[in-house]
């Protein structure tokens, strides 16, 4: 069963795709591989947002949290680096948060 955060992620991803946004879910933890009967290691960048997108030529990250969820230190650092380098970063707690961004 999906976690509350996972349900929000799925709804946000669906809404973005329906709006024609080029986006994808970015796994950023080790994942279980049944063929290996073990976990594949994660070698990516810590703090990467849950959903990545390119909107009007701009890199955009969407970090999904429940209403009480908090960003980790790595997620806050990624947000700072993203914005400092011209990207957009949005903390999303409900799919309706996309309405305020003009993504329908």
C-alpha positions in Angstrom: 0.0 0.0 0.0 1.3 3.4 -0.9 2.3 5.8 1.9 0.4 9.1 2.3 3.4 10.9 0.7 3.4 8.3 -2.1 -0.2 9.0 -2.8 0.5 12.7 -3.1 3.4 12.0 -5.4 1.3 9.8 -7.7 -1.5 12.5 -7.8 1.0 15.3 -8.6 2.8 13.2 -11.2 -0.5 12.4 -12.9 -1.6 16.1 -12.9 1.7 17.3 -14.3 1.6 14.7 -17.1 -2.1 15.6 -17.9 -0.9 19.2 -18.2 1.7 18.1 -20.8 4.7 18.7 -18.5 7.8 16.7 -19.2 8.4 15.1 -15.8 9.4 11.9 -14.0 9.6 10.4 -10.6 13.2 10.3 -9.3 13.9 7.5 -6.9 16.6 8.5 -4.5 17.1 5.5 -2.3 18.2 2.0 -2.7 15.6 -0.2 -4.4 14.9 -3.9 -4.0 15.7 -6.1 -7.0 14.0 -9.5 -6.8 16.4 -10.9 -9.4 19.4 -10.1 -7.1 17.3 -10.9 -4.0 18.7 -7.7 -2.6 18.9 -4.0 -2.8 20.5 -2.0 -5.6 22.7 0.6 -4.1 22.0 4.3 -4.6 24.8 6.4 -6.1 22.9 9.5 -6.9 22.9 13.0 -5.4 21.4 13.3 -1.9 18.4 15.6 -1.5 17.1 15.3 -5.1 13.4 16.2 -5.3 10.8 13.4 -5.7 9.7 14.7 -9.1 11.9 16.3 -11.7 10.6 18.3 -14.6 11.5 20.7 -17.4 8.9 23.5 -17.7 9.3 26.1 -20.4 13.0 25.2 -20.6 13.6 25.5 -16.9 14.7 22.6 -14.6 12.0 22.3 -11.9 12.1 20.1 -8.8 9.0 19.1 -6.8 9.6 17.9 -3.3 6.5 16.1 -2.0 5.7 16.2 1.7 2.7 15.5 3.8 1.2 18.5 5.7 3.5 17.8 8.7 6.5 16.5 6.7 9.8 18.4 6.8 12.6 18.7 4.4 15.9 17.0 5.3 19.1 19.1 5.4 20.1 17.5 2.1 16.8 18.5 0.5 17.2 22.1 1.8 20.7 22.3 0.4 19.5 20.9 -3.0 16.8 23.6 -3.0 19.3 26.3 -2.4 21.7 25.1 -5.1 18.8 24.6 -7.6 17.4 28.1 -7.2 20.9 29.7 -7.1 21.6 28.1 -10.5 18.4 29.3 -12.2 16.2 26.3 -11.5 12.8 26.3 -9.8 12.0 24.3 -6.7 8.6 23.7 -5.2 7.6 22.1 -1.9 4.2 20.4 -2.6 2.0 19.2 0.2 -1.2 18.6 -1.8 -2.0 18.3 -5.5 -3.9 21.5 -5.2 -0.6 23.3 -4.6 -0.1 23.0 -8.3 -3.0 25.4 -8.9 -1.1 28.3 -7.3 1.7 27.6 -9.7 -0.6 27.8 -12.7 -0.2 24.1 -13.5 -3.7 22.7 -14.2 
